[in-house]
Amino acid sequence: MKTPTTAGFTARTVSVLSTNKAYLFSVRETRQVALKRDGNVKASRWCAGCHDVVPFFSGAFDDPNFDDVKHPTSQAGITCTTCHAMTHVNSTRGNADYTIDEPIHYPFAYSTNRVLQYINQQLVKAKPAFHRKLSSSRSCARKSSARPATRSASRRS
């Protein structure tokens, strides 16, 4: 569902692996050098923690044979959930040093049943302030001190 604030800004818009040639070259080079030097590709996590969050957290990115174009997670990009699940920025050093938590969703948000999807859309329309609050990056910053952190991207190994 596109809203005026998200129209034109989709996960595909910020999918970096196959569309950003400089990033793709850099990540491939880092993975190749790290594999030769360290026997693993973990050094490339520096990039993936922000730019390839879905393969990063799924563990697929750590596989030396990860196909950065054909793997199902490689095209996820920086999803809405990625940004809106951030509850705290731990530092500004640029190493994906943030904490994420599962965001709260309206009931039936991920249902494949058309009736339940319709109910979900009606709930959003009936109480849009709740949706705006959940979708606001600023609300994440305010929540960071009130909610316990569950996963820190930079500390995951």
Secondary structure as a PSIPRED ss2 file (coil, helix, strand):
# PSIPRED VFORMAT (PSIPRED V4.0)

   1 M C   1.000  0.000  0.000
   2 K C   1.000  0.000  0.000
   3 T C   1.000  0.000  0.000
   4 P C   1.000  0.000  0.000
   5 T C   1.000  0.000  0.000
   6 T C   1.000  0.000  0.000
   7 A C   1.000  0.000  0.000
   8 G C   1.000  0.000  0.000
   9 F C   1.000  0.000  0.000
  10 T C   1.000  0.000  0.000
  11 A C   1.000  0.000  0.000
  12 R C   1.000  0.000  0.000
  13 T C   1.000  0.000  0.000
  14 V C   1.000  0.000  0.000
  15 S C   1.000  0.000  0.000
  16 V C   1.000  0.000  0.000
  17 L C   1.000  0.000  0.000
  18 S C   1.000  0.000  0.000
  19 T C   1.000  0.000  0.000
  20 N C   1.000  0.000  0.000
  21 K H   0.000  1.000  0.000
  22 A H   0.000  1.000  0.000
  23 Y H   0.000  1.000  0.000
  24 L H   0.000  1.000  0.000
  25 F H   0.000  1.000  0.000
  26 S H   0.000  1.000  0.000
  27 V H   0.000  1.000  0.000
  28 R H   0.000  1.000  0.000
  29 E H   0.000  1.000  0.000
  30 T H   0.000  1.000  0.000
  31 R H   0.000  1.000  0.000
  32 Q H   0.000  1.000  0.000
  33 V H   0.000  1.000  0.000
  34 A H   0.000  1.000  0.000
  35 L H   0.000  1.000  0.000
  36 K H   0.000  1.000  0.000
  37 R H   0.000  1.000  0.000
  38 D H   0.000  1.000  0.000
  39 G C   1.000  0.000  0.000
  40 N C   1.000  0.000  0.000
  41 V C   1.000  0.000  0.000
  42 K H   0.000  1.000  0.000
  43 A H   0.000  1.000  0.000
  44 S H   0.000  1.000  0.000
  45 R H   0.000  1.000  0.000
  46 W H   0.000  1.000  0.000
  47 C H   0.000  1.000  0.000
  48 A H   0.000  1.000  0.000
  49 G H   0.000  1.000  0.000
  50 C H   0.000  1.000  0.000
  51 H H   0.000  1.000  0.000
  52 D C   1.000  0.000  0.000
  53 V H   0.000  1.000  0.000
  54 V H   0.000  1.000  0.000
  55 P H   0.000  1.000  0.000
  56 F H   0.000  1.000  0.000
  57 F H   0.000  1.000  0.000
  58 S H   0.000  1.000  0.000
  59 G C   1.000  0.000  0.000
  60 A H   0.000  1.000  0.000
  61 F H   0.000  1.000  0.000
  62 D H   0.000  1.000  0.000
  63 D C   1.000  0.000  0.000
  64 P C   1.000  0.000  0.000
  65 N C   1.000  0.000  0.000
  66 F C   1.000  0.000  0.000
  67 D C   1.000  0.000  0.000
  68 D C   1.000  0.000  0.000
  69 V C   1.000  0.000  0.000
  70 K C   1.000  0.000  0.000
  71 H C   1.000  0.000  0.000
  72 P C   1.000  0.000  0.000
  73 T C   1.000  0.000  0.000
  74 S C   1.000  0.000  0.000
  75 Q C   1.000  0.000  0.000
  76 A C   1.000  0.000  0.000
  77 G C   1.000  0.000  0.000
  78 I C   1.000  0.000  0.000
  79 T C   1.000  0.000  0.000
  80 C H   0.000  1.000  0.000
  81 T H   0.000  1.000  0.000
  82 T H   0.000  1.000  0.000
  83 C H   0.000  1.000  0.000
  84 H H   0.000  1.000  0.000
  85 A C   1.000  0.000  0.000
  86 M E   0.000  0.000  1.000
  87 T E   0.000  0.000  1.000
  88 H E   0.000  0.000  1.000
  89 V E   0.000  0.000  1.000
  90 N C   1.000  0.000  0.000
  91 S C   1.000  0.000  0.000
  92 T C   1.000  0.000  0.000
  93 R C   1.000  0.000  0.000
  94 G C   1.000  0.000  0.000
  95 N C   1.000  0.000  0.000
  96 A C   1.000  0.000  0.000
  97 D C   1.000  0.000  0.000
  98 Y E   0.000  0.000  1.000
  99 T E   0.000  0.000  1.000
 100 I E   0.000  0.000  1.000
 101 D C   1.000  0.000  0.000
 102 E C   1.000  0.000  0.000
 103 P C   1.000  0.000  0.000
 104 I C   1.000  0.000  0.000
 105 H C   1.000  0.000  0.000
 106 Y C   1.000  0.000  0.000
 107 P C   1.000  0.000  0.000
 108 F C   1.000  0.000  0.000
 109 A C   1.000  0.000  0.000
 110 Y C   1.000  0.000  0.000
 111 S C   1.000  0.000  0.000
 112 T C   1.000  0.000  0.000
 113 N C   1.000  0.000  0.000
 114 R H   0.000  1.000  0.000
 115 V H   0.000  1.000  0.000
 116 L H   0.000  1.000  0.000
 117 Q H   0.000  1.000  0.000
 118 Y H   0.000  1.000  0.000
 119 I H   0.000  1.000  0.000
 120 N H   0.000  1.000  0.000
 121 Q H   0.000  1.000  0.000
 122 Q H   0.000  1.000  0.000
 123 L H   0.000  1.000  0.000
 124 V H   0.000  1.000  0.000
 125 K H   0.000  1.000  0.000
 126 A H   0.000  1.000  0.000
 127 K C   1.000  0.000  0.000
 128 P H   0.000  1.000  0.000
 129 A H   0.000  1.000  0.000
 130 F H   0.000  1.000  0.000
 131 H H   0.000  1.000  0.000
 132 R H   0.000  1.000  0.000
 133 K H   0.000  1.000  0.000
 134 L H   0.000  1.000  0.000
 135 S H   0.000  1.000  0.000
 136 S C   1.000  0.000  0.000
 137 S H   0.000  1.000  0.000
 138 R H   0.000  1.000  0.000
 139 S H   0.000  1.000  0.000
 140 C H   0.000  1.000  0.000
 141 A H   0.000  1.000  0.000
 142 R H   0.000  1.000  0.000
 143 K H   0.000  1.000  0.000
 144 S C   1.000  0.000  0.000
 145 S C   1.000  0.000  0.000
 146 A C   1.000  0.000  0.000
 147 R C   1.000  0.000  0.000
 148 P C   1.000  0.000  0.000
 149 A C   1.000  0.000  0.000
 150 T C   1.000  0.000  0.000
 151 R E   0.000  0.000  1.000
 152 S E   0.000  0.000  1.000
 153 A H   0.000  1.000  0.000
 154 S H   0.000  1.000  0.000
 155 R H   0.000  1.000  0.000
 156 R C   1.000  0.000  0.000
 157 S C   1.000  0.000  0.000
